[in-house]
Amino acid sequence: MHQIEGEIAVLEARTSSPLGEKERDQLMRLGADLDLAWSHPAATSATRKRIVRAAWRDDCFWSTWR
């Protein structure tokens, strides 16, 4: 049990902290240009994965679809 709790603590420590208001606002503005970011010639599959993962984790994104 203690081992699992220790592993969970390590994973939680690796998790990035929530965005501040300034960073969130910047991302929301960038989100308006999501199509541009997604289809940009320099966008790689890794870039697109990051976009999807960021959108998936952001409750703000999902609240607009509810």
Sine and cosine of phi, psi and omega as CSV:
sin_phi,cos_phi,sin_psi,cos_psi,sin_omega,cos_omega
0.00,0.00,-0.71,0.70,-0.01,-1.00
-0.90,0.43,-0.55,0.83,0.02,-1.00
-0.90,0.43,-0.71,0.70,0.00,-1.00
-0.89,0.45,-0.69,0.72,0.03,-1.00
-0.88,0.48,-0.62,0.78,0.06,-1.00
-0.90,0.43,-0.66,0.75,0.03,-1.00
-0.90,0.43,-0.65,0.76,0.04,-1.00
-0.89,0.45,-0.68,0.74,0.01,-1.00
-0.88,0.48,-0.64,0.76,0.02,-1.00
-0.90,0.43,-0.70,0.71,0.01,-1.00
-0.89,0.45,-0.66,0.75,0.02,-1.00
-0.91,0.41,-0.56,0.83,0.02,-1.00
-0.93,0.37,-0.50,0.86,0.02,-1.00
-0.97,0.24,-0.39,0.92,-0.04,-1.00
-0.91,0.41,0.75,-0.67,-0.01,-1.00
-0.92,0.40,0.48,-0.88,0.00,-1.00
-0.95,0.30,0.40,-0.92,0.03,-1.00
-0.87,0.50,0.45,-0.89,0.01,-1.00
-0.93,0.36,0.55,-0.83,0.14,-0.99
-0.98,0.21,0.13,-0.99,-0.04,-1.00
-0.88,0.47,-0.66,0.75,-0.01,-1.00
-0.89,0.47,-0.74,0.67,-0.01,-1.00
-0.90,0.43,-0.64,0.77,0.02,-1.00
-0.89,0.45,-0.68,0.73,0.02,-1.00
-0.89,0.46,-0.65,0.76,0.03,-1.00
-0.89,0.45,-0.68,0.73,0.02,-1.00
-0.92,0.40,-0.59,0.81,0.03,-1.00
-0.91,0.42,-0.63,0.78,0.06,-1.00
-0.91,0.42,-0.66,0.75,0.04,-1.00
-0.91,0.42,-0.55,0.84,0.02,-1.00
-0.88,0.48,-0.47,0.88,0.05,-1.00
-0.91,0.41,-0.41,0.91,0.02,-1.00
-0.96,-0.27,0.49,0.87,-0.06,-1.00
-0.85,0.53,-0.66,0.75,0.01,-1.00
-0.87,0.49,-0.67,0.74,0.03,-1.00
-0.90,0.44,-0.72,0.70,0.00,-1.00
-0.89,0.45,-0.66,0.75,-0.04,-1.00
-0.92,0.40,-0.67,0.74,-0.10,-1.00
-0.99,-0.10,0.06,1.00,0.01,-1.00
-0.86,0.50,0.67,-0.75,-0.03,-1.00
-0.85,0.53,-0.47,0.88,-0.02,-1.00
-1.00,0.08,-0.12,0.99,-0.02,-1.00
-0.96,0.29,0.83,-0.56,0.02,-1.00
-0.99,-0.12,0.10,-1.00,0.06,-1.00
-0.90,0.43,-0.53,0.85,0.05,-1.00
-0.91,0.42,-0.63,0.78,0.04,-1.00
-0.89,0.45,-0.70,0.71,0.00,-1.00
-0.91,0.42,-0.61,0.79,0.06,-1.00
-0.88,0.47,-0.66,0.75,0.00,-1.00
-0.90,0.43,-0.62,0.78,0.03,-1.00
-0.88,0.47,-0.75,0.66,-0.02,-1.00
-0.89,0.45,-0.71,0.70,-0.02,-1.00
-0.91,0.42,-0.65,0.76,0.01,-1.00
-0.90,0.43,-0.68,0.74,0.02,-1.00
-0.91,0.42,-0.63,0.78,-0.02,-1.00
-0.90,0.44,-0.63,0.77,-0.05,-1.00
-0.98,0.18,-0.36,0.93,-0.12,-0.99
-1.00,0.10,0.94,-0.35,0.03,-1.00
-0.86,0.50,-0.52,0.86,0.01,-1.00
-0.87,0.50,-0.68,0.74,0.01,-1.00
-0.86,0.50,-0.74,0.67,-0.06,-1.00
-0.95,0.33,-0.47,0.88,-0.01,-1.00
-0.91,0.41,-0.41,0.91,0.03,-1.00
-0.97,0.25,-0.32,0.95,-0.03,-1.00
-0.99,-0.13,-0.09,1.00,-0.04,-1.00
-0.99,0.16,0.00,0.00,0.00,0.00
